[in-house]
Amino acid sequence: MPAHLDAPSPSSPVDPLNVQLRGWLWLDSAQSQIATLEAYATAPDGTETPLGFTATLYARPDVTAALSLPPSALTGFEFFCHHPTHPFPPSPLLSVSPSHPLTLRLHARLHDGTLTAPLASVTVPTIARDYRTNHFGVLLDQRTTAIQRRANIFAEGPSQSEGSGEVALLLRRHLGPPLSPVSAPPGRAVAQPPPRPLRVLDVGCGLGSYGRNLLADGYDWVGAEVDAADCAELTRLGLPHHHVDGRSLPFADASFDAALCLEVLEHLDDPAAVLREIHRVAPRKLLVSVPNCELLGYLWDHLATPWHMLEADHKNFYTRHSLGALLRPFYAQVELGFHTPYPLRTVEGTPLHYHLFAVATNP
């Protein structure tokens, strides 16, 4: 009774949570008696776990030609399997973690309920990572049967306690040294005043993920945050901050040498109004990071959308061009770039980035 598994390949690792079986079979006179094709995983002790089935066969011209069958003969099959109890290695991060091979066997169940002996089998290596432990991994668990609502999928995540190392480097590069020289009063022959720490306001600072290191480096950092829970954590951490209303900043004009606005402008109903207030208290320099909406044009060929772009609280979507146009009424010079490489590239292989980064300054 000829049968063959075209996929999976014995040499290619598979994800036990999502295995595609594809192949063909021909049972001669019993072909018309097939009700379903069923896949089972066979454990070393011989125990078989059902993984998936199909009730559909389709024409495979290559098979009918090779076996001299009528062109209308239904020989091909394709279906997907899920192994809920496959043993994953203890540490997917270690290349030495042993891979637990997966042995798949194909059976046919006939209309009378009979399950045939294995018609084909393959043993394949498996990946070391159990994606059910990943963010949103609960969606890969077969026990999660509840229909997910928009709030489950697109909810805004909590503030992050750790920032991006790449952004931290950009901040230091564009803020300059933590000590700022102080100019002597004009017309007075006095000794040059000692330098003072650069005053930095972090608008929408969250949990102060960048402030901790900036303070440690000698900057005079202050956070401004609307979320009461984040402010409570900032207090617990001993980080200087103000609980603000999102419309005004409780500081005098030109109180700061520079301001940060990192992953904030996409959430605002009126970003221009907030920028006007930021410019009032920090008129010389503003560093901005927002999600990069230009990705959408490049990822169309992949039929992909960055997940972060879909968060429910995102109200504004920026390109370099729209972000520049938003900032220039407040800051005369705006330098625009990117940060954080995106895992996908264009189909031609050129790099893409998650976020835009803007350096806005006034002379």
N, C-alpha and C positions, 0 to 999 in steps of 0.2 A: 504494500500500500504506500505509494510514493507520497511524501510530504517533505516540505523544506521550509526552514526559517531564514528569510533574507535578512531580517533584523530582529534582535540586535546582533552585532558582530561579536564573536568571541574575544576579540582583541580590544574592544572599545568599552571603557567604563560607562555604566549606566547609573541613573538615579533610581533607586528602588521605589521611590514614591511616584515615578512617572516613566514607565518603560513602554516603548512602542514595540509591538510584535507585528511583523509583516512577513508574508510568505504565501505559499500555495499548497494545495493538497488535492489528491484525486483518489477516491476510494472505489473506483469502478462502479459496480451496481449499487453499492451502499451510499454513493454520493448523494442521492436523492433522499436518503433517510437522515441526513444530518440536520439536527435542530439548532445546535449551537456549537461553536468552537470555544474551548475553555483552557485558560492557562493556569498552571499551578507552580508554586515554588516548592522544591523538594529539599528538605533539611537533611543533614548527614544521617539522622536516625530514620530517614524514610518518610517522615511526616510531610504531608502535602498541604499547602495553604492556598486556597483559591485567590487569584489575583484579578481576574477579569474575564470577559467573554464577548463574543460577537455572534449575532444571528444572521449576519450578512456575508454572502460570498459574491464576488464580482468576476467578470471576464478578464482573463490575463492572456492576451494574444501570444505572448512569448511562450507560455506554458502549453496552451492548446496546440501551437505549432510544433513544439518539441515532442509532445506526447501523441500527436496526430489525432487530436480530439476535435469535435465540432466547434466552430468559432463561438457558438453560444454557450459552451460549457462554462459553468461558474466554478472557478478553481482558486481565485485569489482571496486573501483575507488581510485585514488590518484592524488592529484595535489596541487600546492602551490599558496598562496594568498598574496596580497600586499595591505595594507590599507594606501593610501597616505594622508588621512586627520584625522587619529585617534588622539584624543587629549591626549597628554602626560602630566603627572604631571609637575608642574613648577620646581620642584627641585628633580632630581633623586638621589642626594646625601643624602637626608633626608629620613630615614626609615618611617617617619610619612606622607610622601607625599601620597596623595590618589591615588589609582590605578583606572584607568577608565576601567571598564569591557568591553569586546568585545562580542557582540552577533552575532553569525554566523548562517546563514540559507542556507540550500541547496535546490535548485530548479532544475528541469529538463526542458530543452527547447526541444520541440518536432519538428519534421521535418516541420510541418506546421506553426512554429513560436510561438506556444502557450507556455507560461511559466506556469508551474504547480504551485499550492500552495506549501508552504514549505513542503519538505519531511522529513527533520530532522533539528534540531537546537541545538545549545549549547552556553552557556554563559561562557566565560573564563576570568580569570584575565590576565592583561597585565603587562609586565615589565615597570619600571618607566623611562627607559632611551631611548631617541631618538637617535639612532646611526648615524643619518644623521648629527648630530652636532659633531661627532668625526672626528679625522684626517682621510682623505679620505672618509668622510661620504657623500660627494657629489655623490659618486658612487652608493649610496643606494637610491638616489632621482630619481623617474621615469621621471623627467624632464631632467635628464642628458642622452641624447640620442646619444651624440657624441661618436664615437669609440675612446678609449683612446690609445695613442701611448706610446712606451717604455719610452720616456722622461717624460710623465705624471706620470707613475707608479714608475719608478726606479730612478727618479731624486734625486740628493743629496739634502738633506734638509739644511736649513740655520743653521748657527752656533747658538748654544744654549747659552742663557744669564745666565742660571742657571746650575750648575753642579750636580753631584750625591752626595748625602750625604754620601753614603757608600764609594765612591772614596775619598771624602774629608777626611774621617777618616783614610783610608789607607795611604794617602799622609802624614798626620801628624805622623802616627805610624812609617812609614819607613824613613821619613826625619829626625826624631829625634827632639830635642828641637830647637827652632828658633835661639838661641844664641849658637855660636860655640866658644870654647876656642881657644885662640891664643897662640902658643908656643913661649917661649922666645928664642932669638937667642942663639945658642949653645956656651958654654964657657963664658957666661957673667952672672954675678951675679946681675941681675936687677929684679925689681918687675915684677910679672906676669902681662902681658898686659891684659886689660879688654876684655871680650868676645865680639865678633862681630856678627852681624846677619848672619845666614846661607845664602849663595848666591845660588839662585835657578833659573835656566833657564827653561822656559816653551816653548818647541819647538812645534809650531803649536797651539798656545794658544787660537786661536779663539777670542772670546769676553772677555777673561780673567776671565772666570767663577770661576776658582779656585784661580787665582791670587789675587782677591779682599780680600778674607778671609785670604790668606797666608800673605799678606802685613799687614792686621789688626792684625795678630797674632805675627808680629815682624820679619818675614822672609824678606830677601832682594830678592824679586821676580822680574824677568824681563821676558817679553814675546817676542817671535819671531814668526812672522806670515807673510805668503805670500799673503794673501787676502787683497787687498787695502781697501775694504769696512769695513772689520773687523778692520783694522788698524785705519781707520777714527773714528770708534766707540771707540776704545781703547784711542785715543787721546781725544775724547769728555769726556770719563770717567776719564781722568787724570791718566791712568795706564801706567807705564814705559814699553816701547816695542821698537822693531826694525822691520821695514819692510824688509824682507829678500827675496832672490831670490829662495829659496828652494834647493840650491846647496851648499852654504857656509854660515857660521855664522860669523858675524863681531866682533869677540871677540878673545882675546889672549888665548894662551894655558893655560889650567887649571884655567880659570877665575871663574869657578863656583864649588861649593861643590857638587851640585847634579843637575840633569836635569830631566825634565818631558817630556814624549812623549805619550800623551793620545789620543787615537783614531786617530792616524796619519799614522802609518806604513802601514796600509791597503790601503792607497791612493797613495803610492809612487811607481814610476817606478823602482827606484834603492834604496831600503831601506838600503842596506849595505853601500852605499856611504854616505847617511845621517847619519847613525850610526857612521861611521868613523869620521865625522865632530863633532858629539855630543861628542864622546869619547875624541876628541882633547880638547874641551873646558870644559868638565865635566868628567874627567877620573875616578873619585872615585865612583860615584853612578848614576844610571839611573833607573827611575820608568816608566814602560810601561803598557798601556792598549790597547787591540785590541779586535775586535769581536772574539768570540769563535767558531771556525770552527768544533770543536769536536761535537757540537750540531747536525750536520747533520747525523752522524752515529746513535745517540740516537733517533732522531726524525723520522727516516725512518718508524718506526712502526705506527706513527701518520700521515704519509703522509704530514708532515709539514716542512716548511723551515722558519727560522727566517727572517722577513721582512728586518731587518737592513743588513742582509748578502747580499741582492740583490741590494743594491744601485749601481747605474750605475758607480760611481767613485771608487768603491772598486776593486783594482787590485790584492791584495794579501789576502790569506785566511790562517789563522794561527791556528795550534794546539799548545799545550804545547811543543811538541817535536820539531816542526819546528821553533817556536819562540825561544826556548832555543838554537837551533843550530845556529840561526841567531845572537844571542846576545853574545855567548861565545867567538868568536874571539876578542871581544872588552872588555869584562868584565869576569874575571876569575870565579866568583861565580854568578849563576843565580838561583834564587828561583822563582818557577812558581806556580800560583794558579788561583782562579776564583773570580769574583764578580758579583753582581746583579742577583738574582734568576730569572730563566725563568718561566713563568706561567705554562707551561706544565712540567710534570715529565715523567720519563720512565714508561713503562707499568707496571713495578714492583713497582713503587712509589718512586724511588730514585730521589734526587733533581738534577736539571740541572741549568746552569748559562749562561747568555748572553755573558760575557766577560772574557778574560784572563787578569791576572795581573802579571807582572814580576818585580822582584827586582834584578837588576844587579849591582854588586859591584866589586871593585878591592881592595885588601888589602892596 
